[in-house]
């Protein structure tokens, strides 16, 4: 989403103009960099080799030394806001979907803008998703061939902090799908070699419609995706109610569901009564407010 200064405008202001209804805790890229600095300092205190040191950050010599790269999932202005992204140091690498990358390149601000590759086949090695990244880290995208414009897509971050180049190793993964994605579009994850174990799913609860077309798939779909991927965490996203103006504000309809309400509907839809059909104890759900955070524990911890 855009920072407090940034406004979401899609196509034309008379068509869609939105901004935060609640003032965000992190209002700028500078604020974000400060938050990341605090996290990195804690990591350093625990003697982690993967953290930045203060001297490393100073040597980088840029305005946001704790932001190593930025990932853009969609080209729409609430995901790809020019005013917000221009707050980044121009040397920051940008990884973006094809449509978003094309938009960003037109700004002539970031020298490094790389397209995110699509998950083509289960045999794909996760360490080869993003050749320009360290071998322990990979980014890939999932789309549906029937989804025109790929609104209902997902990006997946794979990583293994104990990566050893001498052998094929499994990865943990974080799946980010702000508008939702159908569970069958992620089915290849379970067949991937080396193994990919989804740790966290970031997926919204609210169902959003415009002129009868569903924009956000919501909690019922999220239940299917969590059950399909086996993610240990489900973190809600993209459910913020914004101040909207323009024609689109009269066409939008929102169905707000809680996780419990969605679970009850899913059991009724599937004509099942046993709790195991949608067992909420299989994962941890978090609905974070602005400024809140969660620490993800590795699978098996």
NUBAVEX-173140 format. One line per 5 residues: number of its first residue (from 1); their letters; for each residue z, x, y of C-alpha. Coordinates in pm, whole numbers, plus 50000, padded with zeros to 5 digits. Layout:
N
NUM) A) Z:X:Y  ...
***
This chain:
301
1) XXXXX) 50000:50000:50000  49950:50107:50358  50243:50261:50544  50415:50060:50817  50157:50174:51069
6) XXXXX) 49867:50099:50836  49723:49750:50815  49529:49617:50516  49190:49489:50633  48936:49390:50370
11) XXXXX) 48575:49356:50489  48649:49203:50832  48974:49123:51023  48874:48756:51044  48842:48751:50665
16) XXXXX) 49158:48933:50554  49425:49113:50755  49766:49182:50596  50076:49390:50663  50426:49434:50521
21) XXXXX) 50657:49134:50561  50958:49358:50495  50990:49693:50667  50946:49966:50404  51209:50235:50353
26) XXXXX) 50938:50501:50328  50724:50440:50636  50499:50745:50637  50364:51032:50433  50618:51252:50613
31) XXXXX) 50899:51029:50483  50753:51045:50133  50737:51424:50147  51105:51435:50243  51196:51214:49944
36) XXXXX) 50999:51438:49709  51165:51747:49858  51507:51604:49772  51395:51539:49413  51246:51885:49376
41) XXXXX) 51563:52046:49508  51767:51865:49242  51523:51990:48978  51560:52344:49107  51936:52317:49091
46) XXXXX) 51900:52235:48724  51681:52544:48678  51365:52359:48578  51060:52588:48574  50832:52301:48678
51) XXXXX) 50993:52235:49016  50891:52372:49356  51123:52608:49534  51178:52591:49909  50990:52918:49948
56) XXXXX) 50695:52784:49747  50672:52485:49979  50681:52703:50290  50413:52936:50150  50178:52641:50098
61) XXXXX) 50167:52605:50475  50063:52240:50483  50223:51930:50629  50314:51772:50294  50390:52065:50061
66) XXXXX) 50570:51851:49804  50269:51625:49745  50052:51812:49495  49781:51547:49459  49712:51178:49521
71) XXXXX) 49583:50921:49271  49385:50618:49396  49334:50329:49151  49117:50093:49360  48895:50106:49668
76) XXXXX) 49064:49811:49842  49254:49892:50161  49598:49819:50019  49533:50099:49768  49297:50318:49969
81) XXXXX) 49406:50294:50331  49231:50542:50560  49501:50544:50826  49769:50621:50568  49572:50878:50372
86) XXXXX) 49476:51067:50687  49846:51145:50729  49807:51376:50429  49719:51739:50474  49343:51768:50431
91) XXXXX) 49389:52023:50153  49559:51764:49929  49342:51700:49618  49245:51335:49574  49176:51182:49231
96) XXXXX) 49012:50842:49266  48806:50584:49084  48432:50611:49144  48418:50338:49410  48729:50464:49590
101) XXXXX) 48607:50825:49581  48281:50718:49747  48478:50552:50028  48702:50854:50081  48413:51102:50087
106) XXXXX) 48258:50910:50377  48560:51005:50590  48475:51378:50561  48848:51456:50568  48936:51578:50217
111) XXXXX) 48730:51865:50073  48852:51790:49720  48783:51434:49598  48738:51401:49222  48628:51097:49023
116) XXXXX) 48863:50982:48748  48681:50977:48415  48685:50671:48190  48841:50669:47844  48523:50684:47637
121) XXXXX) 48642:50713:47278  48967:50751:47079  48873:51105:46982  48905:51218:47344  49158:51498:47383
126) XXXXX) 49396:51401:47663  49407:51764:47782  49035:51737:47866  49058:51423:48084  49087:51624:48408
131) XXXXX) 48954:51981:48375  49072:52078:48724  49436:51993:48645  49683:52206:48445  49635:52162:48070
136) XXXXX) 49969:51981:48035  49846:51701:48264  49557:51454:48239  49436:51141:48421  49199:50880:48279
141) XXXXX) 49087:50524:48355  49046:50212:48140  48802:49937:48233  48658:49625:48074  48283:49587:48051
146) XXXXX) 48318:49215:48130  48519:49275:48448  48271:49299:48734  48407:49535:48997  48678:49654:48758
151) XXXXX) 48956:49479:48947  49147:49446:48619  49152:49812:48526  49418:50075:48470  49474:50444:48528
156) XXXXX) 49681:50646:48284  49866:50970:48353  49922:51178:48038  50152:51478:48026  50343:51711:47796
161) XXXXX) 50590:51937:47975  50624:52154:47662  50250:52197:47625  50137:52480:47396  49769:52573:47412
166) XXXXX) 49782:52704:47056  49804:52360:46897  49706:51998:46958  50008:51821:47097  50096:51459:47169
171) XXXXX) 50143:51332:47523  50358:51076:47697  50183:50845:47939  50240:50623:48241  49998:50329:48270
176) XXXXX) 49940:50190:48621  49758:49857:48646  49849:49679:48972  49625:49376:48912  49676:49379:48536
181) XXXXX) 49440:49462:48251  49379:49278:47926  49567:49426:47632  49254:49473:47423  49112:49704:47690
186) XXXXX) 49393:49948:47608  49367:49919:47230  49211:50264:47192  49531:50435:47307  49690:50376:46966
191) XXXXX) 49395:50552:46798  49390:50855:47028  49407:51203:46881  49615:51390:46980  49864:51104:46994
196) XXXXX) 49938:50937:47329  50274:50758:47355  50299:50521:47655  50637:50566:47820  50604:50334:48119
201) XXXXX) 50386:50036:48212  50351:49954:48582  50226:49592:48597  50300:49295:48822  50474:48964:48749
206) XXXXX) 50300:48727:48992  49979:48545:48911  49750:48540:49215  49437:48328:49248  49162:48290:49506
211) XXXXX) 48928:47992:49480  49029:47951:49117  48955:48313:49024  49255:48513:48903  49318:48835:49095
216) XXXXX) 49655:48939:48951  49704:48862:48581  50083:48840:48606  50379:48841:48372  50224:48661:48074
221) XXXXX) 49954:48925:48056  50213:49198:48113  50402:49085:47804  50087:49124:47596  50016:49469:47737
226) XXXXX) 50372:49589:47679  50368:49461:47322  50028:49624:47261  50118:49964:47407  50484:49979:47306
231) XXXXX) 50580:50113:47648  50952:50192:47674  50965:50081:48038  50797:49802:48233  50815:49843:48610
236) XXXXX) 50695:49553:48826  50446:49627:49103  50209:49462:49352  50422:49148:49386  50514:49201:49750
241) XXXXX) 50458:48898:49968  50277:49016:50281  50210:48869:50624  49853:48751:50596  49598:48633:50849
246) XXXXX) 49234:48546:50824  49031:48315:50604  49160:48458:50277  49519:48357:50358  49416:47991:50321
251) XXXXX) 49243:48051:49987  49515:48246:49805  49750:48078:49558  50048:48255:49402  50247:48165:49091
256) XXXXX) 50572:48360:49089  50715:48411:48741  51028:48594:48629  51022:48788:48305  51242:48529:48133
261) XXXXX) 51015:48244:48247  50708:48428:48123  50873:48497:47787  50960:48129:47745  50602:48028:47831
266) XXXXX) 50456:48283:47592  50672:48160:47303  50579:47799:47381  50209:47889:47405  50218:48074:47072
271) XXXXX) 50432:47800:46913  50708:48041:46809  51081:48011:46857  51220:48337:46718  51329:48592:46975
276) XXXXX) 51149:48872:46792  50813:48725:46897  50872:48864:47246  51180:49083:47211  51291:49195:47557
281) XXXXX) 51532:49445:47401  51234:49659:47297  51186:49786:47651  51364:49825:47983  51236:49611:48270
286) XXXXX) 51283:49713:48634  51191:49524:48950  51247:49780:49224  51290:49701:49590  51162:49929:49867
291) XXXXX) 51344:50262:49850  51481:50209:49500  51391:50437:49210  51431:50470:48835  51464:50778:48616
296) XXXXX) 51242:50757:48308  51389:50908:47993  51150:51062:47745  51075:50880:47420  51343:50967:47168
301) X) 51604:51057:47432
***
